[in-house]
Structures are given as C-alpha cells and as structure tokens.
Amino acid sequence: MSGLLALLDDVAGIAKVAAASVDDVAAAAGKAGAKTAGVIIDDAAVTPKYLQGFAPARELPIIWRITRGSLFNKLILLLPVAMLLANFAPWAITPLLMLGGCYLCFEGAEKIFHVLFPHASHAIDEDMSVKDPGHLEEEKIKGAIKTDFILSAEIMTISLAAIEAPNVWMQAATLAVVAIGVTLAVYGSVALIVKMDDVGLYLAENARTGLGRGLGRGLVKFMPVLMKILSVVGTAAMLWVGGSIIIHGLEVLGFGWLGHHIHDWAYAVGHVVPAGWTGFAEWTAKAAMDGVFGVALGLLLIPLATKVVMPVIASVSGKSAEH
C-alpha cells in the first residue's frame, strides 16, 4: 500500500509538472502570437482575393482546402525546418526570409504592373478559362497555399524569435500552438468575410423586421466593395511585408543604411503631428516607405523572374515559360 501511495504521489507530481508545462506553452504562445499580429492581418487580407469568381457553394470547401494547406505548411514543412535552423544553422534564417520577401515583392509589383499595363496572355487565358472551373479552382488554391507558405514562414520566424522556452521540446510545442491558433484565426475570419453576403441575402429575404431586411440588403451591396478593398489591401500588404523583410534582413547582415534612414525619416514624421498621434504616424510612415521599397524591388525583379527564373523552371518542369 505504501508503494502504491508513493506511485500515486509520483503520478500526481508528474501531472502538476505537465499542467505547468501546458500553462507555460499557452502563455508563450500568446506572447509569440501577439508579435505576429501585423503579418496575420496581411494573411487575412490576401486570402479572400483567391475566392473571387466562384459560386457561393464552393467558397467554404475552397477555404477548408487552403486551411489544410496552411496547416501542412506550418506544422509539417516549416516547424521542423524552423527548429533545425534555430538550433543548428541560425545564420541561414535571414537569407531564406529575404528570399521569401523577394517573392512577395515580385507578386505584389506584378499585380500593379498588370493593372497599369494590362495585356493578354494566351497561356494565362487558357489556364484560367472558366470553361474548366475545376482547373481554375485548383490553380487558385495552389496560388493561395503558395502565398500562405511565405507569410507562414514569416509568422513562424517571428514567433520563434519571441519564444523564451527552456528546451527545444517546449519551443516546438509553443510554435505548434501558435501555428494552429493563427491558422484557425486567419481562415475563420476569411470564412466569415466571404459568407457575409449570403448572411445578408438570408436576412433580406427572411428577417421579420424592416430594419433586419434593410441590414441584409446593405450587407449584400457592401460585400463586393469590401472584397475589392481587401484585394487592394492584400496587394499592399504583400509589398509592405516583403519590403520590411528585405530591409530588416539587410540590417541583420550588416547593411543597415536604408533601414536606419527609414527609421529616422519615420521618426521625423512622427514628431510633426500632435503628440497623441506620434506612434501611429511613425508606424504609418515606416510601413509606407517599406511598401514603396517593396514596389521598386518587385518591379526590378519582374524581368529577372520572367526572363531568367521562369525559363529555368520551365526547362525543368517541361512547361512553357509563359505557363
């Protein structure tokens, strides 16, 4: 009996340690997740544009597939790599992040370029033809997951830097909690955004009061406007995040001239406005300058990507460079 009581006491002690570990993981995850708020907003703004043009019945299934892809990106691909890099090759994290930042700048600048200088492409028209909606859906999902991978890498890296864990296992557990929580928050928000027009239609047709029906009609009219706004915000977000990644990476690598000047210029802007708006003005000015840098870099990368990178990829994949 004394041996059994001793065993139970040991089990109780282990349970207390486990509970404390869970609390530590939750607290660390909350702290790390808060550091990624800016990128999370960007991710939520970018994703809805991939759902434009689809029937309402396909929206939630597409979001679910992108969510699964995002979880795969974070937990299966990025989490092990992040842990390996953090513990064995921390010097490689910055260059890899900068490569992802270049992709975001290219993606955002290319969208602006196509708006300013629209031109047709037979290959793109063929790939995106609504005559094959299944193929269009697959391409949109692949594009969303590809963009999510870059943003997820930034989220995981920021979180990893903010985690103060006593050992690698606690670090990995915390990062996994952040990954799952961020993914559910982002794509849960996206699901609400893209289904609000259906909610509005239901209210417009079934609400018992005039106020409810009017609210429903207002939602139906407003949601296309919101989707366009989110598309613009998503493009701006890619350029802002991409530009800031590159500038911060240059500072880490010892090339801090541009970053220091942007900081000084943002500081000067912040002290022109009234005292209560200083912080907001500094952040806005810095974000705008990071975004402008992202546009400039992205425009420089367009010929490099289209004339060098894409032909190389095409030669490997067997597809034409235009595809």
Number of C-alpha atoms within 10 A of each C-alpha: 6 7 8 9 10 11 12 12 12 12 12 12 12 12 12 12 12 12 12 12 14 15 12 16 24 16 14 24 26 17 16 25 25 16 16 19 13 12 19 21 14 21 26 23 24 24 25 23 19 20 21 16 12 14 8 14 9 11 18 17 12 20 22 14 15 24 21 14 18 27 23 15 20 26 18 11 14 19 22 13 15 21 19 13 14 17 10 10 11 12 12 11 15 18 16 13 21 21 15 22 28 22 20 27 34 27 21 25 25 18 14 18 15 11 10 9 8 10 8 8 11 10 13 11 11 13 15 16 12 14 10 11 13 10 14 18 19 12 15 19 20 16 15 25 23 16 20 24 21 20 25 24 21 22 25 24 22 17 25 23 11 17 21 17 16 8 8 13 11 18 19 20 19 26 28 19 19 26 24 15 14 23 23 14 12 18 21 15 14 20 19 12 16 22 15 16 21 15 15 24 19 15 22 22 13 12 16 10 11 11 12 16 19 16 17 24 19 15 20 20 14 14 18 14 11 14 18 14 13 21 19 17 17 22 22 25 26 30 32 27 25 33 29 23 25 25 24 20 22 18 15 13 12 9 13 15 11 14 20 14 11 19 16 14 15 22 18 15 18 22 14 12 14 9 10 9 12 18 16 12 21 22 16 15 20 23 21 18 20 23 23 17 21 30 27 15 19 28 19 14 20 18 13 13 15 13 12 12 14 18 17 14 13 14 11 9 10 10 12 12 17 12 13
